[in-house]
Amino acid sequence: MTQLQFPIAAQGTVSQAAGEAAKADGIARATANTPPDWATACRAAIELMARRGIPFQAADLIAEGLVDEPDSPARWGAAFNGAARAGVIEEAGFVRSKRATVHGSICKQWTGTASFRRAVA
């Protein structure tokens, strides 16, 4: 079976560049509005989990008592995105979320980068 492809963009389709710009704007707003104490605790928790070298998700940080649930779920994306851009973590696939508040939706799983683990060893 082949997929139907149109030679032109259909009206109403989403521009990838516009989507990336909206994502960057949302992350910047979430970062700017994140309470500093939560951001610091979350970054430390992400770094601790990254040093272990095993896949993890936001729910694991809470389950281990490393950080509390943020005041807005948007804080997670900003925290993990910042750690990924800093070379601390990298994507390790997608899994069902363990957080009860999201009813098992699909979420990214992360692991510490080899370079981060070497640097902190």
N, C-alpha and C positions, 0 to 999 in steps of 0.2 A: 504494500500500500504506500502511495506517495503522498506527501503533504502538499496541499494547495498553497502556492505562493503567488503573491501579486507583485508585478514589476514596479509598482509605485506604492508609496506609503498611503494607506487608507486614511481618509479623513477621521480625525478623532484618536489616532494612535498616539502613544506617549513617546516623546522624544527622549532618547537615552541621556543626552546631555542635560536636558531639563530635569530628568529624574535624579541624576547625580548632583546637580546644583541644589535641588530641593533637599536631598539627603544631607549634603554638606551644611546647608542652612539650618536644618533641624538639629543636627549634631552640635553645631556651634551654639544654638540657642539653649539646648539642653545642658551643655557644658557650662555656659555662662550663668545659668540659673541653678546649678547644683550646689547644695550647701557644701562649703569647703571641708567640713569634718567628715561628711559622708564620702566625698570624693577621695580624701586621703585614706580612709579606712578601706574603701573599695579597691583602690590602686594597690595597697599593701596586700589585700586578700588575693587579688589577681596574680601578683608577683609570687606569693607563697605557693599558690596552686601551679603556676607556671614552672617553678623550680622542681616540682615533682615529676614533670614530664609525662603526665597521664592526661587524657582528655577530661575536660570539665565544662560546666555551664554555670550560669548565674545561680541556679538553685543550689548548687554544691557549696557556694560561698555562704549562703544562708544556713544550709544544713550543718555546716561545720562551725557555725557561730562566729564567722569571721567578719560579717557585715550584716546589718539589718536590711530589710526590704526598703527601697528608697521611697520618697514621697510621690514619685512619678515613675512609671515604668520606662519612660524615655531616658532616664539616667543610666540604665544598663547599657543601652546602645552606645551612648557617648563614652562611657567608661571602657568598654571593651574595644571600641574603635580607637580610642586614644592609646591604649596599651598595644594594640596591633600596629598602629603607625609608629610607635616607639620601638618596635622590634621585640617586645616582650612575649607576645603570643602570636599564634597564627591559627587559621581555621583548621579544624580537624573533622569536618563533615557536619551533617545535620542529624539531629535526633529529636525525639519527643521531649518537650520540656517537662521537668520534674516539678515545676512550680504549680501548685494547686490553682492559683489565680488565673492561669491561662488555659486550663482544661486540656492539657496534653498537646498543645499546638507545637508545630515544628520550630526548633530553634537551632542556632549555631552552637557547635561544640568547639572548644578551643584547647590548645596545648601550648606549652612553653616552647619558644623557638630554641633550636640547638645553640645558637650564638648567645642567647640570654642565659641559658643554663650553664654554658661554659664560663661566661663572665662572672657569674655569682658563685661558682664552685670553689 
